């Protein structure tokens, strides 16, 4: 076995890390594990499916339950894709007609101060 940093063969065992044997190079003091394999992550197909389900109205927690991908991971994917989108459309002239949703507000004050109508 060789040190990945200096290629020295003067190596000692140095405990365990995440249930794997940890080694240390005596010459350069670099710590490493023998069979290191970086995390592969999710496939592009899985990302595409999750983003498609999100765009079609499924929530983050629902995606987590169905696909097994943590909801914060899906949120970061949505943010990454959002960065790639162009900025909002900025018209040259201001439109004369606007459209409002059916939103209704209540302006008057309440008749009771507390609870179920009793004081």
N, C-alpha and C positions, 0 to 999 in steps of 0.2 A: 504494500500500500504506500502511496505517495501523498505528500501534502499538495493540495491543489494550488497553493500560492507559490511555494519555492521549490517544489518537486523533491524535497528531502524525504528520505526514508526513515529518519530518526523521529518516530511517532510513539506517543503513549496514549493509553485509554484515559478518558477524562469524564467518567460518569455517563449518565443517560440523559437524553433530551427527547421528549415526546415518544418515550418507549423505544428509542433507538440508541445504539452505542455512540457516544460522542468521543472524538479523538482530538488530541492537541499535538501540534508540531513543536518539538523541542527547540528547533532553530529559530523559527519566526513567530512562534506563539499563536499561530492561527488555529482556531477551533473549527472542526467540521465533522460531518457524519459520513460514513463510507459510501452508502448507496443513496445519494441525494437525488430525488426526483421532484422537480418543481410542480406545484399544483396546476392542473391542466385547465381548470375553469369550466364554464358551460359552453356547449357547442353553439355555433351561430344559428343553427336550426331552433334550438331551445330559446335563444334570445328572440328570434323572429316570432315564434309562436307566442311567447309571453307578451311581447309588444303588441302583437295583433289582437290578443285577447283584451289587453288594456284599452286599446283604441276602440274596441267594440263594446266597451262599457263594463268590463269586469274590474272589480276593485283589487287593490294590492294584496289585501289579506286573503281574498278569494283565490287569487293566483297562487299565493303561497300554499293554500290547502290543496289545490288541484295539481299544480306542477311540482311542488316540493322545493321551489326556489324562494329564498328568504325575501320578504317584502322590501327590505332596504336595498337589496341587490336590484330588484325590478325598478325601484325609484331611481337608482343611479343610472340604469339603462335608459329610462325615460328622459332624464336630464341630459345624458350624452346625445341622444337623438334630437332633443330640443335645441341644443347648441348648434346643430347642423342646419336647422330651419332658417329661412331668411327672416328679416325683420318684418314687422307688420306693414301692411299696405298703407301708404300715405298718399291720399288723393290730392290732386292739384287744386281742386275747388271743393268748397264745403258743400255737402248736399243740403237741399232745401227741406227734405222730408226725413224725419227720423222715426225709428220704430222702437216701441217700448214693450217690454214683457208685461204680462198681466199681473202686476205687482200692486197690492193694495195695502196702504198703511192706515193705522188707527191713530188719530191725533189727540182726541179728547182724553181727559184724565180719568182715572179709575174711580168708581163710586165707593169702593171699600178699600180700606187700608191694609187688611190682612186676611189670611185664611180663606174660608169658604163662605164669605159674605157676612160674618159676624165680626164684631169689634172686640 
